[in-house]
Amino acid sequence: MFTLLFPLIFALQVIAARKLTLTYRHWSAVFVLPVLVTTMEYISFLTSRDGTAGSIAYTQCDFLPVVQVAALTGIQGITFLVTFFPTAVALIIYRYQRNQSIRTLSLVTLSILSAVIVWGVVRLNHMSPATQSLRIGMVTIDKQAYHQQDTKGEDRDMYLANLYLRRVGELVKQGAKMVVFPEKMFTVRDNRRAGFIRQFKDTAIAHQIGIVACVTLQKGDYYENRAWVIGEDGTLLADYQKVHLFAGELLDSLKPGKEPGLFLRNGGTEGVAICKDMDFQQDISRYGSSNCNVLYVPAWDFERDGWLHSRMAIMRCVEGGYGMARNARHGRLTINDYCGRVLYEANSDNGTPALLSGNVNIQHHATLYNKWGDWFSLLNAIAALVSLLLLGYPIARSER
């Protein structure tokens, strides 16, 4: 049913757009399908347990000039454009074949597309000087380490912790000042939490480096997915609990958190989120609204979706106006800027060990989407309602 539902909804949207086009014969009918699709996606964003996953906007992740629209409208603006362009081409051909005027429609289509490309190119090339740059290091270990038969229970957790911490020195030699580990490095029982945090603090102090460690914390009969952010001086800057859990985590008795992972470091606001959190536009927008300068994201992908899930997270950075370092087991390790450019990338899709380091600017770029939120989606929702009213109660036909 889930597989059939979305194609069925899309087919109904196409039928509705076709009906209005044939009824009114006006060039403005070109907006009906984009408006309906954008509105339906927005509703799914607000109601689905998977957030923005499945949005057609993510097909444009590598087309950076178009991606910049997300800074104005959120990814809903990209969805609108992806459905607007083919609709416009189809309607231009349709009207031309019937000797109807295509001048206004062509002019509107070219104007919208030109404005989008110009805006994107200008934003990509307008780089304000960075006041501070941070070198970030990331590491994933071989997945076979999680299946060692000679280590079990607490000994296994300590073994995994040491495997990760041994790699810190290599990243320090590459100039790293912050190390981001992947999601669920190992499981920690609540009564051993302080000891593991002490181990990370000692490593941070010894190397004068910040650390973002993500573990599964066992509390009695339930679990929490926690990210600890530790400063260079050993201070625990944040103890963040993952807010959005996928279905398997809920079945495994994990409990979600509620608050964003914002903290102060060197006088600036930074943030931490975990994997699936980045699929949820409204929650992650709180980081941009709080003038977050950089976001650290431990993650764990499913091998086949490494590229897509990393790019979904990068879209949140374009909407929010900050850079990000994302480290995923069985996925991609990426460092990107506020425009969505992937500056550095490594691949651990197959569970192979990976090491990555690179610089990211520590600065916030205010966006219209940060200030006005889902204004574009609400505008589309109003237009969709008007379209449905016209479909149900047709008025006098226009021949223009």
C-alpha positions in Angstrom: 0.0 0.0 0.0 2.8 2.4 0.9 4.5 1.7 -2.5 1.3 2.3 -4.4 0.2 5.4 -2.5 2.7 8.0 -3.8 2.3 7.1 -7.5 -1.5 7.2 -7.0 -1.4 10.7 -5.4 1.0 11.9 -8.2 -1.4 10.6 -10.9 -4.3 12.4 -9.3 -2.3 15.6 -9.2 -1.5 15.2 -12.9 -5.1 14.6 -13.7 -6.2 17.7 -11.7 -3.6 19.9 -13.5 -4.7 18.5 -16.9 -8.3 19.2 -16.1 -7.7 22.8 -15.1 -5.5 23.4 -18.2 -8.2 22.1 -20.6 -10.9 24.0 -18.7 -9.4 27.4 -18.6 -6.8 27.3 -21.4 -4.8 30.0 -19.6 -1.0 30.0 -19.5 -1.0 30.3 -15.7 -2.2 26.7 -15.5 1.5 25.8 -15.8 1.7 26.5 -12.0 -1.0 24.0 -11.0 1.1 20.8 -11.0 4.1 22.3 -9.2 1.8 23.9 -6.6 0.0 20.6 -5.9 3.2 18.5 -5.8 5.0 21.0 -3.5 2.0 21.2 -1.2 1.7 17.4 -0.9 5.4 17.1 -0.2 5.2 19.7 2.5 2.3 17.9 4.2 4.3 14.7 4.1 7.3 16.5 5.7 5.1 17.5 8.6 3.3 14.2 9.1 5.7 11.4 8.0 8.0 9.6 10.4 10.7 9.8 7.8 10.6 13.6 7.4 11.8 14.9 4.1 13.0 11.5 2.9 11.7 10.8 -0.6 11.5 14.4 -1.7 12.1 14.9 -5.4 14.2 17.9 -4.5 17.1 15.6 -3.6 17.6 14.6 -7.2 19.2 18.1 -7.7 21.9 17.8 -5.0 24.8 18.0 -7.4 23.2 20.9 -9.4 24.6 23.6 -7.0 23.1 26.8 -8.7 19.6 25.3 -8.2 20.4 24.0 -4.8 20.9 27.6 -3.6 17.1 28.1 -3.8 16.8 26.2 -0.6 18.3 29.2 1.2 15.2 31.2 0.2 12.4 28.6 0.3 13.7 25.4 1.8 13.9 22.4 -0.5 10.2 23.0 -1.4 11.4 25.6 -3.8 13.5 22.9 -5.6 10.6 20.6 -5.7 8.5 23.4 -7.3 11.2 24.0 -10.0 11.7 20.3 -10.8 8.0 19.9 -11.6 7.6 23.4 -13.1 10.1 23.0 -15.9 8.7 19.8 -17.6 5.2 21.1 -17.1 6.1 24.4 -18.9 7.8 22.5 -21.8 4.7 20.3 -22.2 2.3 23.2 -22.1 4.4 25.3 -24.6 4.4 22.4 -27.0 0.6 21.8 -26.5 -0.3 25.5 -27.1 2.1 25.8 -30.1 0.5 22.8 -31.8 -2.9 24.4 -31.5 -1.8 27.8 -32.7 -2.3 29.4 -29.2 -0.1 32.1 -28.0 3.1 30.9 -26.2 4.8 34.3 -25.8 3.7 35.0 -22.2 4.2 31.4 -21.1 7.7 31.3 -22.6 8.7 34.6 -21.1 7.5 33.6 -17.6 9.3 30.2 -17.9 12.6 31.7 -19.1 12.4 34.5 -16.5 11.9 32.1 -13.6 14.7 29.7 -14.7 17.1 32.6 -15.4 16.5 34.2 -12.0 17.1 30.9 -10.3 20.4 30.3 -12.1 21.6 33.8 -11.7 20.8 33.8 -8.0 22.5 30.5 -7.5 25.7 31.5 -9.4 25.9 34.8 -7.5 25.5 33.1 -4.1 28.1 30.4 -5.0 30.6 33.1 -6.0 29.9 35.6 -3.2 32.2 34.2 -0.5 32.4 36.5 2.5 35.9 36.3 4.2 36.1 33.7 6.9 37.0 34.9 10.3 38.0 31.4 11.5 38.7 28.1 10.0 38.6 24.7 11.8 40.4 21.6 10.7 38.2 18.6 11.4 39.2 14.9 11.4 36.9 11.9 11.1 37.5 8.1 11.2 35.6 4.9 10.9 36.9 1.5 11.8 36.6 -1.8 9.9 33.1 -3.3 10.4 34.8 -6.7 11.2 35.9 -5.2 14.5 32.3 -5.3 15.7 32.2 -9.1 15.1 35.3 -10.1 17.0 34.5 -13.4 18.8 37.1 -13.1 21.5 35.7 -9.9 23.0 32.2 -9.7 24.6 30.2 -7.5 26.8 32.0 -4.7 28.5 35.4 -5.9 27.3 34.1 -5.5 23.7 32.9 -1.9 24.4 36.3 -1.0 25.8 38.1 -2.7 22.8 36.0 -0.7 20.3 36.6 2.6 22.2 40.3 2.0 22.1 40.3 1.3 18.4 38.7 4.6 17.7 40.9 6.6 20.2 44.1 5.2 18.7 43.3 6.9 15.5 43.1 10.4 17.1 46.9 10.7 17.0 46.9 10.2 13.2 44.3 13.0 12.8 46.3 15.3 15.1 49.3 14.9 12.9 47.2 16.0 9.9 46.3 19.2 11.9 42.9 18.3 13.1 41.5 20.4 16.0 38.2 18.6 16.2 37.5 14.8 15.8 34.1 13.5 14.9 33.4 9.8 15.4 30.4 8.0 13.8 27.1 7.0 15.4 26.8 4.2 17.9 30.5 3.6 18.3 29.7 1.1 21.1 27.2 0.5 24.0 27.8 2.0 27.4 26.0 1.0 30.5 24.8 3.9 32.6 27.0 2.9 35.6 30.1 3.1 33.3 29.2 6.3 31.6 31.5 8.5 33.7 34.5 6.2 33.1 34.1 6.4 29.3 33.6 10.1 29.3 36.8 10.4 31.4 38.6 8.4 28.8 37.5 10.8 26.0 38.3 13.8 28.2 41.8 12.5 28.9 42.4 12.0 25.1 41.1 15.5 24.3 43.4 17.1 26.9 46.4 15.0 25.9 46.1 16.0 22.2 44.5 19.5 22.8 41.7 18.5 20.5 37.9 18.6 20.6 36.0 15.3 20.3 32.4 14.3 19.2 31.7 10.8 20.4 28.4 9.0 19.8 27.4 6.0 21.9 24.4 3.9 22.8 23.7 4.5 26.5 21.9 1.7 28.3 19.6 2.8 31.1 17.9 -0.2 32.7 15.4 -1.6 30.2 15.8 1.2 27.6 18.5 2.9 25.6 19.4 6.4 24.5 21.5 7.4 21.4 23.9 10.0 22.9 26.5 12.4 21.4 29.1 13.8 23.8 30.9 16.9 22.7 34.2 17.4 24.6 36.3 20.6 24.4 40.1 20.8 24.1 40.3 21.3 27.9 38.2 18.3 28.7 35.0 20.2 29.3 31.8 18.4 28.4 30.2 21.0 26.1 27.1 19.0 25.1 25.4 15.7 26.0 22.9 15.4 23.1 20.2 12.8 22.8 19.0 11.9 19.3 15.5 13.2 18.7 14.4 11.4 15.6 14.6 7.6 15.7 14.0 5.2 12.8 11.6 2.2 13.2 14.3 -0.3 14.1 15.6 1.9 17.0 12.1 2.1 18.4 11.8 -1.7 18.3 15.1 -1.8 20.1 13.7 0.2 23.0 15.5 3.5 22.3 13.9 6.6 23.6 14.1 9.9 21.7 15.3 13.3 23.0 13.5 16.6 22.6 16.1 19.5 22.5 18.5 20.5 19.8 22.2 20.0 20.4 23.4 23.6 20.6 26.5 24.6 22.6 29.1 27.4 22.9 32.7 26.8 21.8 35.3 29.6 21.7 32.6 32.2 22.0 30.5 30.9 19.0 27.4 28.8 18.7 27.9 25.3 17.3 25.7 22.3 17.1 25.5 18.5 17.1 22.8 16.3 15.6 22.7 12.5 14.9 22.0 10.9 11.5 18.2 10.7 11.0 17.7 14.1 12.8 19.0 15.7 9.5 15.9 14.4 7.6 13.6 16.7 9.6 13.5 20.2 8.2 11.6 22.0 11.0 13.7 20.7 13.8 17.0 21.3 12.1 15.9 24.8 11.2 16.4 25.6 14.9 20.1 25.4 14.5 20.1 28.0 11.7 17.7 30.2 13.7 20.2 30.1 16.6 23.1 31.3 14.3 24.9 28.0 14.4 28.4 28.3 12.9 29.1 24.6 12.2 27.2 21.3 12.7 28.8 18.0 13.7 26.8 14.9 12.7 27.7 11.3 13.7 25.7 9.0 11.5 25.2 5.3 10.4 23.9 4.7 6.9 22.8 1.5 5.2 25.6 1.1 2.7 23.4 1.6 -0.4 22.1 5.0 0.7 25.4 6.6 1.7 25.5 9.2 -1.1 21.8 10.1 -0.8 21.7 10.4 2.9 24.8 12.5 3.1 23.3 14.9 0.5 20.0 15.1 2.3 22.0 16.3 5.4 23.9 18.8 3.3 20.6 20.4 2.1 19.9 21.4 5.7 23.2 23.4 5.7 22.0 25.3 2.6 18.7 26.1 4.3 20.4 27.0 7.6 23.6 28.8 6.4 26.4 26.8 8.1 29.1 24.2 7.3 29.0 20.6 8.5 31.1 17.6 9.2 29.3 14.3 8.9 30.8 11.0 9.7 28.8 7.9 8.8 29.5 4.2 9.4 28.7 2.3 6.2 28.2 5.6 4.4 30.0 8.8 3.5 32.3 11.0 5.5 31.8 14.5 4.2 32.8 18.1 5.0 30.8 20.8 3.3 30.3 24.5 3.3 27.1 26.5 3.7 26.4 26.4 -0.1 26.3 22.7 -0.2 29.7 22.2 -1.8 31.3 19.0 -0.7 34.8 20.1 0.2 36.2 16.7 1.3 34.7 13.2 1.1 35.6 9.6 1.9 33.7 6.4 1.4 32.9 3.7 4.0 29.9 2.3 2.3 31.1 -1.3 2.5 32.2 -1.0 6.1 35.8 -0.4 5.2 37.9 1.8 7.5 38.2 5.4 6.4 40.1 8.5 7.5 39.4 12.1 6.5 40.5 15.5 7.5 39.7 18.9 6.1 39.0 22.6 6.8 35.6 24.2 7.2 34.9 27.9 7.8 33.3 28.6 11.2 30.7 31.3 10.4 27.0 31.7 10.0 25.3 33.0 6.9 21.7 34.3 7.5 19.1 32.9 5.1 15.6 33.9 4.2 14.4 30.5 5.1 15.9 30.9 8.6 13.9 34.2 9.0 10.6 33.4 7.3 10.4 29.6 7.7 8.0 27.7 5.5 6.6 30.8 3.8 6.9 29.3 0.3 5.2 26.1 1.3 2.3 28.0 2.9 2.0 30.1 -0.3 1.8 26.9 -2.3 -0.8 25.5 0.1 -3.0 28.5 -0.5 -2.6 28.3 -4.3 -3.4 24.6 -4.1 -6.6 25.3 -2.3 -7.6 27.8 -4.9 -6.8 25.3 -7.6 -9.0 22.7 -6.0 -11.8 25.2 -5.6 -11.6 26.1 -9.3 -11.6 22.4 -10.1 -14.8 21.8 -8.2 -16.5 25.1 -9.0 -15.3 26.2 -12.5 -15.8 29.8 -13.5 -16.2 31.4 -16.9 -13.4 30.1 -19.2 -10.7 32.4 -20.4 -9.4 32.1 -24.0 -6.1 33.9 -23.4 
